[in-house]
């Protein structure tokens, strides 16, 4: 059974794409901890990150770092949050967000009512930054 992430990748569900290569893709989450909160997701439907082939797991962390650097530059955050959980969707995914406090790691800090216009603006900022940072070949067409 395919996950919501697979539906987004296939275009049967909407997504704000930031990155796409043969191994993974990145989208903005619709329930961000902070503006710019992204998910880096393997193309392969693997539930637990510990079940990913090592090269796929390392690639996801590499892309997460690239996106994290773009987030930190774009929002001027002192740190970048990173969390690999995957309890809500049975498809491995890495959370990456511009971070200001350790309390952002709690699920109580999620914005479940994020406005579409705010998400679109954050996606465009990150996409532009990734292109400016030399990663344009991986930033897919969107909107």
N, CA, C and O atoms as CSV, one atom per row, in Angstrom:
chain,resi,resn,atom,element,x,y,z
A,1,UNK,N,N,0.847,-1.185,0.000
A,1,UNK,CA,C,0.000,0.000,0.000
A,1,UNK,C,C,0.887,1.242,0.000
A,1,UNK,O,O,1.808,1.353,0.810
A,2,UNK,N,N,0.611,2.164,-0.900
A,2,UNK,CA,C,1.455,3.345,-0.991
A,2,UNK,C,C,1.056,4.397,0.046
A,2,UNK,O,O,-0.096,4.471,0.472
A,3,UNK,N,N,2.026,5.195,0.432
A,3,UNK,CA,C,1.806,6.229,1.443
A,3,UNK,C,C,1.378,7.537,0.788
A,3,UNK,O,O,1.409,7.672,-0.435
A,4,UNK,N,N,0.981,8.488,1.612
A,4,UNK,CA,C,0.639,9.820,1.115
A,4,UNK,C,C,1.842,10.440,0.413
A,4,UNK,O,O,1.672,11.209,-0.533
A,5,UNK,N,N,3.049,10.119,0.858
A,5,UNK,CA,C,4.240,10.666,0.216
A,5,UNK,C,C,4.387,10.129,-1.206
A,5,UNK,O,O,4.797,10.866,-2.103
A,6,UNK,N,N,4.062,8.872,-1.420
A,6,UNK,CA,C,4.117,8.302,-2.763
A,6,UNK,C,C,3.089,8.988,-3.654
A,6,UNK,O,O,3.363,9.275,-4.819
A,7,UNK,N,N,1.911,9.251,-3.107
A,7,UNK,CA,C,0.877,9.953,-3.882
A,7,UNK,C,C,1.347,11.355,-4.263
A,7,UNK,O,O,1.094,11.811,-5.377
A,8,UNK,N,N,2.026,12.036,-3.347
A,8,UNK,CA,C,2.566,13.365,-3.645
A,8,UNK,C,C,3.612,13.264,-4.743
A,8,UNK,O,O,3.601,14.054,-5.688
A,9,UNK,N,N,4.509,12.303,-4.625
A,9,UNK,CA,C,5.564,12.119,-5.625
A,9,UNK,C,C,4.973,11.816,-6.996
A,9,UNK,O,O,5.482,12.294,-8.010
A,10,UNK,N,N,3.906,11.027,-7.035
A,10,UNK,CA,C,3.272,10.646,-8.303
A,10,UNK,C,C,2.362,11.732,-8.861
A,10,UNK,O,O,1.887,11.624,-9.992
A,11,UNK,N,N,2.115,12.785,-8.070
A,11,UNK,CA,C,1.281,13.878,-8.532
A,11,UNK,C,C,-0.209,13.676,-8.319
A,11,UNK,O,O,-1.012,14.466,-8.816
A,12,UNK,N,N,-0.597,12.633,-7.588
A,12,UNK,CA,C,-2.018,12.406,-7.319
A,12,UNK,C,C,-2.467,13.094,-6.025
A,12,UNK,O,O,-3.656,13.092,-5.705
A,13,UNK,N,N,-1.543,13.669,-5.298
A,13,UNK,CA,C,-1.826,14.494,-4.119
A,13,UNK,C,C,-0.909,15.717,-4.226
A,13,UNK,O,O,0.191,15.615,-4.768
A,14,UNK,N,N,-1.351,16.866,-3.715
A,14,UNK,CA,C,-0.536,18.081,-3.857
A,14,UNK,C,C,0.682,18.075,-2.941
A,14,UNK,O,O,0.676,17.463,-1.873
A,15,UNK,N,N,1.722,18.769,-3.382
A,15,UNK,CA,C,2.929,18.920,-2.578
A,15,UNK,C,C,3.735,20.111,-3.043
A,15,UNK,O,O,3.721,20.462,-4.223
A,16,UNK,N,N,4.434,20.727,-2.119
A,16,UNK,CA,C,5.313,21.853,-2.423
A,16,UNK,C,C,6.736,21.315,-2.501
A,16,UNK,O,O,7.436,21.221,-1.492
A,17,UNK,N,N,7.149,20.968,-3.706
A,17,UNK,CA,C,8.439,20.316,-3.915
A,17,UNK,C,C,9.599,21.289,-3.802
A,17,UNK,O,O,9.556,22.404,-4.323
A,18,UNK,N,N,10.643,20.837,-3.104
A,18,UNK,CA,C,11.874,21.597,-2.959
A,18,UNK,C,C,13.035,20.914,-3.670
A,18,UNK,O,O,13.965,21.578,-4.127
A,19,UNK,N,N,12.981,19.604,-3.761
A,19,UNK,CA,C,14.116,18.805,-4.248
A,19,UNK,C,C,13.586,17.538,-4.886
A,19,UNK,O,O,12.564,16.998,-4.461
A,20,UNK,N,N,14.294,17.057,-5.925
A,20,UNK,CA,C,13.958,15.770,-6.521
A,20,UNK,C,C,15.192,15.223,-7.201
A,20,UNK,O,O,15.794,15.893,-8.040
A,21,UNK,N,N,15.571,14.009,-6.844
A,21,UNK,CA,C,16.606,13.287,-7.563
A,21,UNK,C,C,16.165,11.823,-7.636
A,21,UNK,O,O,15.036,11.507,-7.261
A,22,UNK,N,N,17.017,10.944,-8.101
A,22,UNK,CA,C,16.618,9.543,-8.283
A,22,UNK,C,C,16.419,8.804,-6.966
A,22,UNK,O,O,15.746,7.774,-6.942
A,23,UNK,N,N,16.989,9.304,-5.869
A,23,UNK,CA,C,16.966,8.611,-4.582
A,23,UNK,C,C,15.923,9.173,-3.621
A,23,UNK,O,O,15.298,8.423,-2.871
A,24,UNK,N,N,15.736,10.492,-3.644
A,24,UNK,CA,C,14.833,11.113,-2.673
A,24,UNK,C,C,14.180,12.363,-3.245
A,24,UNK,O,O,14.520,12.835,-4.330
A,25,UNK,N,N,13.238,12.873,-2.482
A,25,UNK,CA,C,12.616,14.146,-2.809
A,25,UNK,C,C,12.345,14.873,-1.503
A,25,UNK,O,O,12.308,14.265,-0.434
A,26,UNK,N,N,12.157,16.178,-1.603
A,26,UNK,CA,C,11.868,16.984,-0.408
A,26,UNK,C,C,10.680,17.879,-0.700
A,26,UNK,O,O,10.543,18.446,-1.785
A,27,UNK,N,N,9.827,17.985,0.308
A,27,UNK,CA,C,8.636,18.826,0.232
A,27,UNK,C,C,8.518,19.615,1.528
A,27,UNK,O,O,9.129,19.265,2.537
A,28,UNK,N,N,7.727,20.683,1.492
A,28,UNK,CA,C,7.375,21.355,2.741
A,28,UNK,C,C,6.277,20.540,3.410
A,28,UNK,O,O,5.389,20.014,2.740
A,29,UNK,N,N,6.340,20.439,4.727
A,29,UNK,CA,C,5.256,19.803,5.454
A,29,UNK,C,C,4.096,20.779,5.581
A,29,UNK,O,O,4.299,21.992,5.615
A,30,UNK,N,N,2.879,20.246,5.650
A,30,UNK,CA,C,1.705,21.110,5.826
A,30,UNK,C,C,1.464,21.408,7.304
A,30,UNK,O,O,0.584,22.198,7.646
A,31,UNK,N,N,2.251,20.769,8.186
A,31,UNK,CA,C,2.158,21.021,9.631
A,31,UNK,C,C,3.550,21.378,10.166
A,31,UNK,O,O,4.189,20.567,10.837
A,32,UNK,N,N,4.012,22.594,9.866
A,32,UNK,CA,C,5.392,22.964,10.195
A,32,UNK,C,C,5.632,23.301,11.669
A,32,UNK,O,O,4.741,23.783,12.368
A,33,UNK,N,N,6.840,23.036,12.112
A,33,UNK,CA,C,7.303,23.497,13.420
A,33,UNK,C,C,7.659,24.977,13.321
A,33,UNK,O,O,7.423,25.750,14.250
A,34,UNK,N,N,8.227,25.353,12.189
A,34,UNK,CA,C,8.593,26.731,11.851
A,34,UNK,C,C,8.410,26.892,10.345
A,34,UNK,O,O,8.387,25.895,9.624
A,35,UNK,N,N,8.281,28.127,9.850
A,35,UNK,CA,C,8.233,28.311,8.395
A,35,UNK,C,C,9.478,27.705,7.745
A,35,UNK,O,O,10.591,27.854,8.248
A,36,UNK,N,N,9.273,27.034,6.642
A,36,UNK,CA,C,10.381,26.394,5.933
A,36,UNK,C,C,10.617,24.950,6.319
A,36,UNK,O,O,11.524,24.319,5.776
A,37,UNK,N,N,9.831,24.397,7.241
A,37,UNK,CA,C,9.982,23.017,7.708
A,37,UNK,C,C,9.788,22.062,6.523
A,37,UNK,O,O,8.725,22.033,5.903
A,38,UNK,N,N,10.816,21.295,6.228
A,38,UNK,CA,C,10.820,20.388,5.076
A,38,UNK,C,C,10.902,18.934,5.521
A,38,UNK,O,O,11.344,18.620,6.626
A,39,UNK,N,N,10.462,18.059,4.624
A,39,UNK,CA,C,10.610,16.619,4.801
A,39,UNK,C,C,11.450,16.097,3.645
A,39,UNK,O,O,11.169,16.399,2.485
A,40,UNK,N,N,12.485,15.311,3.958
A,40,UNK,CA,C,13.297,14.663,2.935
A,40,UNK,C,C,12.905,13.186,2.974
A,40,UNK,O,O,13.005,12.535,4.014
A,41,UNK,N,N,12.455,12.665,1.825
A,41,UNK,CA,C,11.788,11.372,1.778
A,41,UNK,C,C,12.435,10.487,0.711
A,41,UNK,O,O,12.651,10.945,-0.411
A,42,UNK,N,N,12.746,9.241,1.036
A,42,UNK,CA,C,13.263,8.362,-0.009
A,42,UNK,C,C,12.166,8.043,-1.021
A,42,UNK,O,O,10.992,7.958,-0.659
A,43,UNK,N,N,12.541,7.868,-2.277
A,43,UNK,CA,C,11.576,7.457,-3.295
A,43,UNK,C,C,11.041,6.076,-2.942
A,43,UNK,O,O,9.845,5.817,-3.074
A,44,UNK,N,N,11.919,5.197,-2.497
A,44,UNK,CA,C,11.507,3.842,-2.112
A,44,UNK,C,C,10.627,3.906,-0.868
A,44,UNK,O,O,10.931,4.626,0.082
A,45,UNK,N,N,9.546,3.155,-0.883
A,45,UNK,CA,C,8.633,3.114,0.267
A,45,UNK,C,C,9.200,2.162,1.317
A,45,UNK,O,O,8.980,0.952,1.271
A,46,UNK,N,N,9.925,2.735,2.250
A,46,UNK,CA,C,10.519,1.983,3.352
A,46,UNK,C,C,10.017,2.613,4.637
A,46,UNK,O,O,10.156,3.821,4.828
A,47,UNK,N,N,9.437,1.814,5.518
A,47,UNK,CA,C,8.817,2.323,6.735
A,47,UNK,C,C,9.844,2.903,7.707
A,47,UNK,O,O,9.737,4.070,8.085
A,48,UNK,N,N,10.826,2.120,8.113
A,48,UNK,CA,C,11.791,2.537,9.137
A,48,UNK,C,C,13.114,2.948,8.497
A,48,UNK,O,O,13.617,2.269,7.602
A,49,UNK,N,N,13.670,4.059,8.962
A,49,UNK,CA,C,14.925,4.529,8.374
A,49,UNK,C,C,16.049,3.524,8.578
A,49,UNK,O,O,16.982,3.474,7.776
A,50,UNK,N,N,15.979,2.731,9.626
A,50,UNK,CA,C,17.018,1.734,9.871
A,50,UNK,C,C,16.952,0.588,8.864
A,50,UNK,O,O,17.889,-0.204,8.763
A,51,UNK,N,N,15.850,0.496,8.118
A,51,UNK,CA,C,15.736,-0.519,7.068
A,51,UNK,C,C,16.182,-0.008,5.704
A,51,UNK,O,O,16.216,-0.774,4.741
A,52,UNK,N,N,16.523,1.268,5.607
A,52,UNK,CA,C,17.020,1.813,4.348
A,52,UNK,C,C,18.418,1.276,4.056
A,52,UNK,O,O,19.194,1.057,4.986
A,53,UNK,N,N,18.750,1.061,2.794
A,53,UNK,CA,C,20.147,0.770,2.470
A,53,UNK,C,C,21.020,1.929,2.951
A,53,UNK,O,O,20.607,3.086,2.879
A,54,UNK,N,N,22.198,1.632,3.429
A,54,UNK,CA,C,23.066,2.666,4.003
A,54,UNK,C,C,23.283,3.835,3.052
A,54,UNK,O,O,23.252,4.988,3.482
A,55,UNK,N,N,23.500,3.562,1.770
A,55,UNK,CA,C,23.769,4.649,0.827
A,55,UNK,C,C,22.542,5.562,0.659
A,55,UNK,O,O,22.695,6.762,0.428
A,56,UNK,N,N,21.352,5.013,0.770
A,56,UNK,CA,C,20.130,5.830,0.684
A,56,UNK,C,C,19.999,6.692,1.943
A,56,UNK,O,O,19.703,7.883,1.852
A,57,UNK,N,N,20.216,6.097,3.103
A,57,UNK,CA,C,20.140,6.852,4.358
A,57,UNK,C,C,21.146,8.005,4.362
A,57,UNK,O,O,20.808,9.120,4.759
A,58,UNK,N,N,22.365,7.746,3.927
A,58,UNK,CA,C,23.390,8.796,3.908
A,58,UNK,C,C,23.043,9.882,2.893
A,58,UNK,O,O,23.302,11.061,3.135
A,59,UNK,N,N,22.467,9.497,1.773
A,59,UNK,CA,C,22.066,10.480,0.762
A,59,UNK,C,C,20.961,11.392,1.325
A,59,UNK,O,O,20.992,12.604,1.113
A,60,UNK,N,N,20.004,10.819,2.028
A,60,UNK,CA,C,18.922,11.605,2.622
A,60,UNK,C,C,19.490,12.606,3.628
A,60,UNK,O,O,19.054,13.757,3.664
A,61,UNK,N,N,20.448,12.185,4.438
A,61,UNK,CA,C,21.067,13.119,5.390
A,61,UNK,C,C,21.860,14.199,4.661
A,61,UNK,O,O,21.893,15.347,5.103
A,62,UNK,N,N,22.500,13.839,3.543
A,62,UNK,CA,C,23.247,14.834,2.774
A,62,UNK,C,C,22.293,15.892,2.212
A,62,UNK,O,O,22.560,17.089,2.315
A,63,UNK,N,N,21.187,15.451,1.620
A,63,UNK,CA,C,20.198,16.394,1.086
A,63,UNK,C,C,19.584,17.208,2.229
A,63,UNK,O,O,19.347,18.406,2.080
A,64,UNK,N,N,19.328,16.562,3.363
A,64,UNK,CA,C,18.823,17.281,4.532
A,64,UNK,C,C,19.771,18.381,4.970
A,64,UNK,O,O,19.330,19.460,5.363
A,65,UNK,N,N,21.056,18.122,4.908
A,65,UNK,CA,C,22.050,19.135,5.272
A,65,UNK,C,C,22.019,20.296,4.295
A,65,UNK,O,O,22.076,21.453,4.711
A,66,UNK,N,N,21.930,20.008,3.004
A,66,UNK,CA,C,21.860,21.060,1.992
A,66,UNK,C,C,20.625,21.934,2.227
A,66,UNK,O,O,20.716,23.161,2.194
A,67,UNK,N,N,19.488,21.309,2.462
A,67,UNK,CA,C,18.259,22.062,2.721
A,67,UNK,C,C,18.374,22.825,4.040
A,67,UNK,O,O,17.925,23.967,4.136
A,68,UNK,N,N,18.971,22.202,5.053
A,68,UNK,CA,C,19.165,22.871,6.337
A,68,UNK,C,C,20.025,24.118,6.221
A,68,UNK,O,O,19.732,25.136,6.848
A,69,UNK,N,N,21.076,24.049,5.429
A,69,UNK,CA,C,21.918,25.227,5.216
A,69,UNK,C,C,21.124,26.337,4.522
A,69,UNK,O,O,21.278,27.514,4.848
A,70,UNK,N,N,20.283,25.959,3.574
A,70,UNK,CA,C,19.444,26.944,2.892
A,70,UNK,C,C,18.440,27.558,3.865
A,70,UNK,O,O,18.212,28.767,3.836
A,71,UNK,N,N,17.846,26.745,4.717
A,71,UNK,CA,C,16.900,27.250,5.724
A,71,UNK,C,C,17.588,28.215,6.678
A,71,UNK,O,O,17.070,29.294,6.967
A,72,UNK,N,N,18.749,27.821,7.160
A,72,UNK,CA,C,19.467,28.660,8.115
A,72,UNK,C,C,19.830,30.000,7.495
A,72,UNK,O,O,19.734,31.037,8.151
A,73,UNK,N,N,20.243,29.983,6.246
A,73,UNK,CA,C,20.582,31.235,5.568
A,73,UNK,C,C,19.342,32.075,5.294
A,73,UNK,O,O,19.372,33.296,5.445
A,74,UNK,N,N,18.266,31.433,4.896
A,74,UNK,CA,C,17.053,32.163,4.512
A,74,UNK,C,C,16.315,32.747,5.706
A,74,UNK,O,O,15.781,33.852,5.613
A,75,UNK,N,N,16.273,32.031,6.831
A,75,UNK,CA,C,15.541,32.512,8.015
A,75,UNK,C,C,16.464,32.998,9.140
A,75,UNK,O,O,15.996,33.410,10.201
A,76,UNK,N,N,17.790,32.943,8.894
A,76,UNK,CA,C,18.766,33.419,9.857
A,76,UNK,C,C,18.580,32.761,11.232
A,76,UNK,O,O,18.626,33.436,12.261
A,77,UNK,N,N,18.375,31.463,11.237
A,77,UNK,CA,C,18.173,30.731,12.491
A,77,UNK,C,C,19.519,30.340,13.093
A,77,UNK,O,O,20.477,30.099,12.358
A,78,UNK,N,N,19.602,30.273,14.413
A,78,UNK,CA,C,20.865,29.895,15.043
A,78,UNK,C,C,21.209,28.419,14.837
A,78,UNK,O,O,22.380,28.041,14.883
A,79,UNK,N,N,20.194,27.590,14.609
A,79,UNK,CA,C,20.402,26.154,14.406
A,79,UNK,C,C,19.404,25.640,13.374
A,79,UNK,O,O,18.498,26.351,12.940
A,80,UNK,N,N,19.605,24.377,12.998
A,80,UNK,CA,C,18.660,23.680,12.129
A,80,UNK,C,C,18.230,22.421,12.860
A,80,UNK,O,O,19.062,21.605,13.258
A,81,UNK,N,N,16.914,22.268,13.033
A,81,UNK,CA,C,16.382,21.073,13.678
A,81,UNK,C,C,16.404,19.898,12.712
A,81,UNK,O,O,16.228,20.060,11.505
A,82,UNK,N,N,16.622,18.725,13.264
A,82,UNK,CA,C,16.696,17.513,12.459
A,82,UNK,C,C,16.076,16.379,13.264
A,82,UNK,O,O,16.462,16.136,14.408
A,83,UNK,N,N,15.121,15.694,12.667
A,83,UNK,CA,C,14.473,14.592,13.371
A,83,UNK,C,C,14.014,13.550,12.354
A,83,UNK,O,O,13.369,13.876,11.358
A,84,UNK,N,N,14.352,12.319,12.618
A,84,UNK,CA,C,13.914,11.199,11.795
A,84,UNK,C,C,12.947,10.404,12.642
A,84,UNK,O,O,13.373,9.666,13.531
A,85,UNK,N,N,11.655,10.533,12.391
A,85,UNK,CA,C,10.711,9.792,13.219
A,85,UNK,C,C,9.860,8.859,12.384
A,85,UNK,O,O,10.240,7.696,12.247
A,86,UNK,N,N,8.775,9.262,11.834
A,86,UNK,CA,C,8.013,8.409,10.944
A,86,UNK,C,C,6.902,7.608,11.586
A,86,UNK,O,O,6.509,6.565,11.062
A,87,UNK,N,N,6.391,8.075,12.706
A,87,UNK,CA,C,5.284,7.367,13.338
A,87,UNK,C,C,3.949,7.666,12.666
A,87,UNK,O,O,3.069,6.805,12.644
A,88,UNK,N,N,3.779,8.857,12.122
A,88,UNK,CA,C,2.496,9.255,11.562
A,88,UNK,C,C,2.272,8.720,10.142
A,88,UNK,O,O,1.135,8.437,9.762
A,89,UNK,N,N,3.330,8.581,9.369
A,89,UNK,CA,C,3.243,8.067,8.006
A,89,UNK,C,C,4.243,6.912,7.898
A,89,UNK,O,O,5.424,7.099,8.193
A,90,UNK,N,N,3.795,5.726,7.481
A,90,UNK,CA,C,4.697,4.581,7.410
A,90,UNK,C,C,5.597,4.615,6.166
A,90,UNK,O,O,5.658,3.654,5.399
A,91,UNK,N,N,6.284,5.731,5.990
A,91,UNK,CA,C,7.218,5.924,4.885
A,91,UNK,C,C,8.321,6.811,5.465
A,91,UNK,O,O,8.085,7.976,5.787
A,92,UNK,N,N,9.489,6.267,5.593
A,92,UNK,CA,C,10.617,6.948,6.213
A,92,UNK,C,C,10.729,8.392,5.726
A,92,UNK,O,O,10.583,8.663,4.534
A,93,UNK,N,N,10.989,9.322,6.657
A,93,UNK,CA,C,11.177,10.713,6.255
A,93,UNK,C,C,11.941,11.485,7.324
A,93,UNK,O,O,11.771,11.265,8.523
A,94,UNK,N,N,12.782,12.389,6.853
A,94,UNK,CA,C,13.625,13.226,7.700
A,94,UNK,C,C,13.016,14.619,7.785
A,94,UNK,O,O,12.770,15.255,6.760
A,95,UNK,N,N,12.772,15.095,9.005
A,95,UNK,CA,C,12.282,16.453,9.226
A,95,UNK,C,C,13.486,17.390,9.348
A,95,UNK,O,O,14.446,17.078,10.053
A,96,UNK,N,N,13.437,18.537,8.661
A,96,UNK,CA,C,14.498,19.545,8.714
A,96,UNK,C,C,13.817,20.913,8.792
A,96,UNK,O,O,12.964,21.230,7.963
A,97,UNK,N,N,14.192,21.723,9.788
A,97,UNK,CA,C,13.551,23.037,9.931
A,97,UNK,C,C,14.504,24.050,10.558
A,97,UNK,O,O,15.380,23.675,11.337
A,98,UNK,N,N,14.341,25.344,10.220
A,98,UNK,CA,C,15.119,26.380,10.902
A,98,UNK,C,C,14.676,26.417,12.367
A,98,UNK,O,O,13.479,26.450,12.654
A,99,UNK,N,N,15.635,26.412,13.286
A,99,UNK,CA,C,15.296,26.209,14.698
A,99,UNK,C,C,15.865,27.298,15.593
A,99,UNK,O,O,16.969,27.800,15.386
A,100,UNK,N,N,15.059,27.644,16.604
A,100,UNK,CA,C,15.458,28.639,17.599
A,100,UNK,C,C,15.445,28.090,19.022
A,100,UNK,O,O,16.013,28.720,19.914
A,101,UNK,N,N,14.816,26.937,19.268
A,101,UNK,CA,C,14.724,26.419,20.632
A,101,UNK,C,C,14.537,24.902,20.640
A,101,UNK,O,O,13.984,24.331,19.700
A,102,UNK,N,N,14.997,24.267,21.696
A,102,UNK,CA,C,14.858,22.823,21.856
A,102,UNK,C,C,13.391,22.409,21.978
A,102,UNK,O,O,13.049,21.262,21.687
A,103,UNK,N,N,12.533,23.315,22.398
A,103,UNK,CA,C,11.117,22.993,22.579
A,103,UNK,C,C,10.405,22.714,21.264
A,103,UNK,O,O,9.293,22.188,21.265
A,104,UNK,N,N,11.031,23.060,20.139
A,104,UNK,CA,C,10.447,22.766,18.837
A,104,UNK,C,C,10.418,21.267,18.537
A,104,UNK,O,O,9.734,20.827,17.612
A,105,UNK,N,N,11.152,20.497,19.311
A,105,UNK,CA,C,11.173,19.046,19.089
A,105,UNK,C,C,9.923,18.354,19.621
A,105,UNK,O,O,9.720,17.167,19.365
A,106,UNK,N,N,9.099,19.064,20.344
A,106,UNK,CA,C,7.855,18.518,20.879
A,106,UNK,C,C,6.749,18.635,19.835
A,106,UNK,O,O,6.693,19.617,19.095
A,107,UNK,N,N,5.875,17.643,19.772
A,107,UNK,CA,C,4.763,17.691,18.824
A,107,UNK,C,C,3.731,18.751,19.190
A,107,UNK,O,O,2.833,19.039,18.399
A,108,UNK,N,N,3.849,19.328,20.369
A,108,UNK,CA,C,2.910,20.386,20.742
A,108,UNK,C,C,3.228,21.684,20.008
A,108,UNK,O,O,2.393,22.589,19.992
A,109,UNK,N,N,4.391,21.805,19.408
A,109,UNK,CA,C,4.787,23.022,18.717
A,109,UNK,C,C,4.468,23.031,17.236
A,109,UNK,O,O,4.910,23.932,16.522
A,110,UNK,N,N,3.716,22.060,16.753
A,110,UNK,CA,C,3.402,21.970,15.331
A,110,UNK,C,C,2.248,22.913,14.992
A,110,UNK,O,O,1.271,23.001,15.736
A,111,UNK,N,N,2.366,23.607,13.877
A,111,UNK,CA,C,1.302,24.491,13.407
A,111,UNK,C,C,0.361,23.687,12.517
A,111,UNK,O,O,0.633,23.501,11.331
A,112,UNK,N,N,-0.729,23.217,13.077
A,112,UNK,CA,C,-1.685,22.398,12.327
A,112,UNK,C,C,-2.637,23.238,11.480
A,112,UNK,O,O,-3.459,22.689,10.746
A,113,UNK,N,N,-2.537,24.544,11.573
A,113,UNK,CA,C,-3.400,25.426,10.801
A,113,UNK,C,C,-2.635,26.350,9.872
A,113,UNK,O,O,-3.083,27.463,9.594
A,114,UNK,N,N,-1.496,25.905,9.394
A,114,UNK,CA,C,-0.672,26.750,8.528
A,114,UNK,C,C,-1.454,27.170,7.282
A,114,UNK,O,O,-2.142,26.355,6.667
A,115,UNK,N,N,-1.340,28.438,6.922
A,115,UNK,CA,C,-2.047,28.974,5.764
A,115,UNK,C,C,-1.310,28.610,4.476
A,115,UNK,O,O,-0.080,28.647,4.422
A,116,UNK,N,N,-2.065,28.262,3.452
A,116,UNK,CA,C,-1.485,27.874,2.165
A,116,UNK,C,C,-0.561,28.966,1.620
A,116,UNK,O,O,0.507,28.657,1.091
A,117,UNK,N,N,-0.949,30.217,1.740
A,117,UNK,CA,C,-0.123,31.312,1.230
A,117,UNK,C,C,1.218,31.379,1.954
A,117,UNK,O,O,2.241,31.668,1.334
A,118,UNK,N,N,1.221,31.114,3.259
A,118,UNK,CA,C,2.474,31.113,4.018
A,118,UNK,C,C,3.358,29.941,3.598
A,118,UNK,O,O,4.573,30.089,3.475
A,119,UNK,N,N,2.754,28.788,3.382
A,119,UNK,CA,C,3.515,27.620,2.921
A,119,UNK,C,C,4.089,27.868,1.530
A,119,UNK,O,O,5.242,27.526,1.265
A,120,UNK,N,N,3.296,28.459,0.642
A,120,UNK,CA,C,3.782,28.777,-0.705
A,120,UNK,C,C,4.958,29.732,-0.652
A,120,UNK,O,O,5.946,29.551,-1.364
A,121,UNK,N,N,4.853,30.752,0.191
A,121,UNK,CA,C,5.933,31.735,0.309
A,121,UNK,C,C,7.203,31.084,0.845
A,121,UNK,O,O,8.298,31.373,0.362
A,122,UNK,N,N,7.067,30.211,1.835
A,122,UNK,CA,C,8.238,29.517,2.388
A,122,UNK,C,C,8.863,28.604,1.340
A,122,UNK,O,O,10.087,28.530,1.229
A,123,UNK,N,N,8.032,27.915,0.577
A,123,UNK,CA,C,8.548,27.036,-0.477
A,123,UNK,C,C,9.325,27.833,-1.512
A,123,UNK,O,O,10.411,27.425,-1.924
A,124,UNK,N,N,8.782,28.955,-1.931
A,124,UNK,CA,C,9.463,29.775,-2.933
A,124,UNK,C,C,10.787,30.319,-2.399
A,124,UNK,O,O,11.774,30.367,-3.133
A,125,UNK,N,N,10.818,30.725,-1.141
A,125,UNK,CA,C,12.070,31.208,-0.545
A,125,UNK,C,C,13.126,30.112,-0.548
A,125,UNK,O,O,14.274,30.350,-0.927
A,126,UNK,N,N,12.741,28.916,-0.129
A,126,UNK,CA,C,13.703,27.816,-0.078
A,126,UNK,C,C,14.142,27.381,-1.475
A,126,UNK,O,O,15.324,27.121,-1.703
A,127,UNK,N,N,13.204,27.304,-2.396
A,127,UNK,CA,C,13.548,26.926,-3.769
A,127,UNK,C,C,14.548,27.927,-4.356
A,127,UNK,O,O,15.540,27.530,-4.967
A,128,UNK,N,N,14.290,29.211,-4.172
A,128,UNK,CA,C,15.189,30.248,-4.686
A,128,UNK,C,C,16.574,30.133,-4.043
A,128,UNK,O,O,17.589,30.282,-4.722
A,129,UNK,N,N,16.613,29.872,-2.744
A,129,UNK,CA,C,17.890,29.750,-2.040
A,129,UNK,C,C,18.660,28.521,-2.529
A,129,UNK,O,O,19.870,28.596,-2.743
A,130,UNK,N,N,17.968,27.393,-2.706
A,130,UNK,CA,C,18.633,26.179,-3.206
A,130,UNK,C,C,19.216,26.413,-4.597
A,130,UNK,O,O,20.323,25.962,-4.892
A,131,UNK,N,N,18.478,27.112,-5.446
A,131,UNK,CA,C,18.982,27.435,-6.784
A,131,UNK,C,C,20.192,28.359,-6.672
A,131,UNK,O,O,21.203,28.142,-7.340
A,132,UNK,N,N,20.094,29.382,-5.838
A,132,UNK,CA,C,21.204,30.322,-5.650
A,132,UNK,C,C,22.441,29.625,-5.087
A,132,UNK,O,O,23.569,30.030,-5.369
A,133,UNK,N,N,22.226,28.582,-4.293
A,133,UNK,CA,C,23.341,27.832,-3.702
A,133,UNK,C,C,23.933,26.796,-4.662
A,133,UNK,O,O,24.824,26.036,-4.282
A,134,UNK,N,N,23.439,26.763,-5.907
A,134,UNK,CA,C,24.018,25.883,-6.918
A,134,UNK,C,C,23.360,24.518,-7.046
A,134,UNK,O,O,23.946,23.610,-7.635
A,135,UNK,N,N,22.164,24.353,-6.512
A,135,UNK,CA,C,21.484,23.057,-6.564
A,135,UNK,C,C,20.265,23.074,-7.482
A,135,UNK,O,O,19.367,22.245,-7.333
A,136,UNK,N,N,20.225,24.006,-8.424
A,136,UNK,CA,C,19.077,24.182,-9.302
A,136,UNK,C,C,18.686,22.946,-10.092
A,136,UNK,O,O,17.509,22.756,-10.398
A,137,UNK,N,N,19.656,22.099,-10.429
A,137,UNK,CA,C,19.327,20.901,-11.208
A,137,UNK,C,C,18.425,19.942,-10.437
A,137,UNK,O,O,17.789,19.075,-11.037
A,138,UNK,N,N,18.361,20.087,-9.110
A,138,UNK,CA,C,17.529,19.208,-8.286
A,138,UNK,C,C,16.221,19.864,-7.833
A,138,UNK,O,O,15.393,19.217,-7.192
A,139,UNK,N,N,16.037,21.130,-8.161
A,139,UNK,CA,C,14.828,21.845,-7.767
A,139,UNK,C,C,13.819,21.695,-8.906
A,139,UNK,O,O,13.981,22.305,-9.963
A,140,UNK,N,N,12.779,20.884,-8.693
A,140,UNK,CA,C,11.834,20.639,-9.789
A,140,UNK,C,C,10.903,21.820,-10.030
A,140,UNK,O,O,10.720,22.677,-9.166
A,141,UNK,N,N,10.321,21.843,-11.224
A,141,UNK,CA,C,9.321,22.852,-11.549
A,141,UNK,C,C,8.164,22.709,-10.585
A,141,UNK,O,O,7.807,21.593,-10.206
A,142,UNK,N,N,7.576,23.815,-10.185
A,142,UNK,CA,C,6.431,23.781,-9.257
A,142,UNK,C,C,5.604,25.024,-9.442
A,142,UNK,O,O,6.122,26.109,-9.710
A,143,UNK,N,N,4.294,24.846,-9.293
A,143,UNK,CA,C,3.349,25.953,-9.299
A,143,UNK,C,C,3.518,26.840,-10.441
A,143,UNK,O,O,2.785,27.820,-10.575
